Amino acid sequence: MSSDDDNDKAGTGTRAVGAGRRAEWTGAVVNPPVWRASTHLYPDMAALRSGPATNEDGRFFYGRRGGPTQWSLAEALTQLETGAAGTMLYPSGVAAIAGALMAVLRPGDELLVCDNAYEPTRAMATGLLTDIGITSRFFDPSEPANLARALTDKTRAVMLESPGSLTIEVCDIPALTALARERGAVSIIDNTWAGPTGFAALERGADIAVMSLTKHVGGHSDLMMGSASAGEALYARLRKTAQALGQVVSPDDAALALRGLRTLPLRLDRSTKSALAIARHLTGRPDVARVLCPMLPGSPGHELWQRDFSGGCGLFSLVLKGGDRGRRDRVIDALRLFGIGYSWGGFESLVSPVDPASIRSAGAWPLADMDPADRFAIRLSIGLEDTADLIADLDRALDANPA
C-alpha cells in the first residue's frame, strides 16, 4: 500500500479505494476479513498486563475496542477527513451525535444548536442533555451575528448542520466556527449531507465532524452506524467517552460500511447530477413554489455552497405552491419510484414529508421571501434510478394532485 502522505495527496476516488487497507489487516486479500471476536488472547501474563497501557486502534485488547475490521473503517474515515487524528465509530448516527456532545459537555454547561438541525439532535438537546444539567438554546444560523449574540460565558459547544437536513440551506461554517473558537466553545458539525469528500469540515473550522454512516457511506440501506472525527486532543476525549459508555459497532456492519465506502465517490457523483437535473426541472413547474437545493442557483446558501463545498448529494426539498397537508400527502402517495421513508443516501430514491414550522424555535418558516401559504414541503432523496424516470414519476404525481 502507499504511504499516508501519498494518500493525502491523492484524488478522492483514489483515497476512497486505498484508505484503511493496511497489509496487516487485509493479508493477501483485497478487503480486511470480518474479525468476529469478543475475546482477544494474550501469549503470556506480561502481554496481558501491558494491554491496558496502550489504548489505540491496531492493538488487541478486548472486543469492545474493536478489531481489524473496525480499525480499517475508522482509519479509512480518518484518512478521508482532512485534519483528523482519529475517528470513533458508533452504532448509529444519533449515537455519534450523543457521543460527541457528551465528550465535551458537563453539567452546568450550555449548548447552542442551529435551528435547522436534525430533529433527533433537537430532541437530544431538550431531553437527554437537559436531564443531566446541560442547558440548550437554539439560534438561527442564517447570519453569523445571530450566533455572536447567543454565545455566553457558559457556552461550551455549538452544534451545527450544513446543509440542514429538511430545508437544506447552507450556513457560513468558517464564520460560525471562528466565533465559537473565539469564545472557547467546541464546534461540532453534522456533516452527513456532503461528507468529507464534499465538505472538508475540519479544514473549514469545525472541531468535530459527525456523520451518519447509515446514509451515503453504507449506501445500500442495510446498516446503522455513525462516526465522529477530530484532531488529536478532541479525538482522545471522544475515545474516552465512547469506551466509558461501551460503544462498539459490529464487525459485520463495519465490513458493509467499508464496501460502501469504496464506491462512495461514484454513487455521490451520480445521485448529485441526477438531483440537480430534477431540481432544475421542478423549478419550472407552476405548482412548485420553491426548490431547496444549495447546488441550484438562487436557492438559499448557493453562494456559500460554491465557495466551501467540492461536492453535493441527492438530498433536497421542494415546497408546494399553496395547498395543505392533505395535498402534500396525496402527492407522496402517488409516487411509484420513491419509497416513503425517513432515511436517505441509499441506492434507492426516497420521499418524506417536511413541515419545519412544527419544530423551529429561532428561525422563521416559511422563509421571509416566501408566501406564508407555501408551508408544506417534500424531501426527496435521489437514488440511482434513471433521471428521466424519476422526473416522469414526479410530474405524474404532481399533475394528478393539482394545487
N, C-alpha and C positions, 0 to 999 in steps of 0.2 A: 504494500500500500504506500501511497505518497505521504510526505510529511504533513504535519498540521499547517506549517507555513504555506506549503504548496496548495493545500485545500482552501486556506483563507483567500488566496488569490484567484482561485478558480471560479468559473461561472456557476450560476445557481443550479443548473442541471447536473453539472459535474459534481458539485458538492453534495447534492441530494443522493447521488448514486454512491459516492465513496464514504460519506460521513459515518463514523461509528464502526467501520468494518476492520477492527484490529485483527491481525492474524491470530493472536492468542485466543480470540473469541470465536472466530469463524473456522479455524483449522484449514482443511483442504477444500472446503466448500464455499460457495458464494455468500450464503446467509449464516448468521450465528444460529446454531441449533437451539431448540427450545429446552432450556435447562429448567426442569421442574424439580425444585428442591426446597424443602423446609430446613433440613439439617445439612450443615457443611461440616465435614470431618477434618480433624487435625491429625498430623502424623505423630505428634507427641505432646507432652504437657507444656513444654517450653513454647511451642507454637500456639497452643490454646491460650496461654497466659498473655501472649503478645497480641492476640486478636483484638481485644477492646482498645488497644493503644492506637491503632491506625484505623480511622473511620473514613474510608474513601472507596469510590467505585473501583472495581478491579481487584479488591482484596476480599476473599471469602471470610465470612464470619458466621452469619445465620441468614436464613431465607428472607427475613424481614428487611435485610439490607440489599436484597436483590441478588442477581447472578448475572452471568454474561449476556443473557438476552435483554434484561432490563438495562444493564450498563451500556450496551451497544446503542439502544434507543436514546438514553439520556445523553450520551456523548454525541450522537448524531444531531440532536436538537441543539446542543450547546455549540457545535461547530457551525450550525446554520444561523445562530443568533449572535451577530457581531457584538463583541464586548462582553459576552457572558463567560463566567468562570466555571459555571456548572448549572445543571438542570435537575430539578426534582420532579418525579412522576407521582401522580395521584390517581385514585380510582375514578374520577370524573372531573369535568371542568369546574363544577361548583366546589368540589373538594380542593382544587388548586387555588381558587379564589379565597376560600376559607383559610387554607394553609398559609398563603401569602399575608393575609390580613393578621392572622394570629401570630405570625412570626415577628411582626413589627409593632403591634399594639398591645397595650396593657390597660388594666382598669384605671379609669380616670383620664385616659387619652381621648382625643377627638379625631374622628374620621370625616373627611369631606368626600362626597360621592357625586360624580357628574349626573345630572338629572336624566340623561338619555341612557343610563346604564341598563344592562340586562336585568330583567325583573327578579330573578333569584338573588342577584347581588343586592338589590334594594331590600329584599326581604331579609337577607342576612344582616344588613346594616341596622334595620329596625327591629330585628328579632334576636338572633344569637348574640350579636355584639352588645346590644342593649342589656341583655340578661347578665353579661359578665362585666358590666360597668363601663362600657365604652360608649361615648356619645357620638351619634352620626348626624350630619346635616347634609342637605343636598344643595348644589349650586348649578346654575345654567352655564355650561361650558362654551357657549357660542362666542363669548367675549372673555379674554383673559382677565379683564378688570373685575369680572364677577367673582373669580377665584381670589383675586387680590383682596377684595373686600371681605371675603368669607374666612380667610386664614386668621387664626388666632394663635396665642402662645401655647395653647393646648393641642393644636393640630399636629398630629404625628404622622399622618398618612393621607394621601389623596388618591382616590380610586377613579381611574379614567377609562373610557372606552371610546375608540375612534376607528371606524365609524360606529355610531350607536346601532344596536342590534335590531331596532324596529324602524326608526326613521332615518337611519343610515347617513346622518350628517357627520362630516369630519370636523374636528376641532384642532386648534393650534397646539399640538403636543409640545413642541420645543418651548413655546412661550409659557404654557401651563406648568411644565416640569421645572422650568427655570424659577418660576415664582415659588413653587413648593420647596425647591432646594434652598432658596434664599431664607426661608423660614424654618429650615431644618426638618422638613417633612419628607417622608419617603413617597415617591410617586410610583404607583402600580397601574399598569395598563392591561386591560383585557384586549389582546391583540389577535383574537381568533379570526376576524374578518380577513385580514390580509396575511397574517402570519409573518414570520421572519423573512420569507422570500419576497414579500411585497412591501413590508414596512419594517425597517431596522429600528425597533422600538428603543433599545438601549442606546444606540448611536444617536437617536433623536432626543435623548434626555431622560427617558424613563429609567427607574431604578430596578424594577422587577417587571418582566414581561410574562403574562399568563396566557395560556391557550387551552381551549377545549380540543384535545386531540381526537375526540369523538367526531369532530367535523372533518376538515379538509385532510388532516394527516391520516386518519383512519381511512376516510374516503369511500367506504363501502357499507356504511350504516350497520356495522356488525360488532362494534366495540364501544366501551365507555372508558374515557381516560382524559386526564388533564396534565398540564405541566406548568412549571414556573422556573424561569431562567433569570440569573442575576450575576452581578460582579462578585468578587471573592468574599467580601465581608457579609453581604446580604445572603449570598448563597449558603454560607455557613449557618446563618440563622434559619433559613428555610429548611436546611437539612436537619438541624437540631429539633425544630418544632415538628417536622413530619415524622421523625423517628420517635419522638415522645408520644405522638398520637397513634403510632403503629400503622402509619400509612404505607401501603405497598400495593403494587399492581401485579396482575397475573403475568407470568412469562408467556403464556399463550396469547394474551392480548397484546403484549409488547411485540411479539413476533408479527401479529397482524398490523400493528401500527408501523413497524419497520417496513413491511411490504408496501403499505400505502405511501409511506414517505418517499420511496424510490420513484414513484410516478407522480408525485405531488406537482412539480412544475408543469408537466404536460396537462394534467387534469385542470389545474387552475387556468392555464392559458386558454384551453378550450371553453371552459364554462364562462370565463371573463369575456371572451369575444362574443359568445352567444348571448350573454346577458346584456352587453352593450347594444347589440343589434336589436334585441327585443325591447329594451328601454327606449331606443330611438323610435321604434315603430309605435309604441304605446303613446309617445308624446303627440303623435298625430291624430289620436282619437279624441273626438269632442266630448266623450263621456269620461275621460280621464283628466282630472284636474291638475295633477302633478305627478311626475315620476321622480322618486327619491333615489338617485343613483349618483354617487360622487364622481363617477367616471364620465358622466354626461354633462356637457357644458350647460351652465345655468342652474344646475342642481346645487343645493346647499353644500358648501365645502369643496366645490370643484377646484378652486384655485389652490387650496391647501393640499388637496389630493395630488394635483400636478406637481406641486413643489416638493412634497415629502415622500410620496409613495413611488415605488418602482413596479407595482403590480396591483391587481384587484382580485375580485372573485365574482361568483354568480349570484350573490345575495343583494337584492334591492326591493324597494316597496313602491307601490303605486297608490295614489289617493283617488278615490272615485269622486266624480262630479256630483255633488248633492247626494240625494238618496238617503238611505238609512241602513241600519244593521241588517235588516231583512234582505235588502237587495244585495248587500255585500256577501251575505251567506249564500244566497242563491247563485251568485256568480261563482263562488268557490265550489259549490256542489255540482255545478255544470261542467267543470273541468274534467277532462278524461286522462290527460297525461301527467297531471300533477297530483301526487298523493297528499292527503291532508295530514300534516304532522308538524311537530314543533322543532325538529332538528333541521340541519342543513349541511351542505358540504359533501354529501354523498354523490354517487354516480347518477342518482335518480332525481328528477325535479320534484319539489315540494311546494306547498302553499299553506299559509296560515293567516288568520285574521289579525288585524292590528288596530288597536284603539288606545293610542298613547295618552289621551286626556284622562283616562281612568287611573293612571299610575304616576303621572308627573306632578311634581310639587313645587319646582322652582322655575321651570321654563314653560312658556305658554304653548298650547297646541289647540287648534291648528296654528301654524306659523303666522307671524304678523302680516305677511303679504298674501295670505290665503283667505278665501271666503270662509267664514265660520261654519257655513253649512257643509263644507268639504272636510268632514271629520274622519270618515271611515276609510281605512286603508287595507291593502292586501300585501303581504310579504311573499315574495317569490324567491325560491332557491333554484337556480337554473342548473340542471344536470347535464348529462352528456347526450341527450336525445338530439335529433336533428333540429336546428334552429327554426327552420320553416314549419315543421310540425308543431312546435311549441307556440309559435305565433298564430298559426291557424286555430289551435285549441283555445287560446286566449280570446281571439276575435269571435269565435263561435259562442263562447260563454258570455262575453260582454254583449254581443248582439242579441242573444236570447233573453237578456235581462236589462233592458234599456233604462236609463235614468228617468 
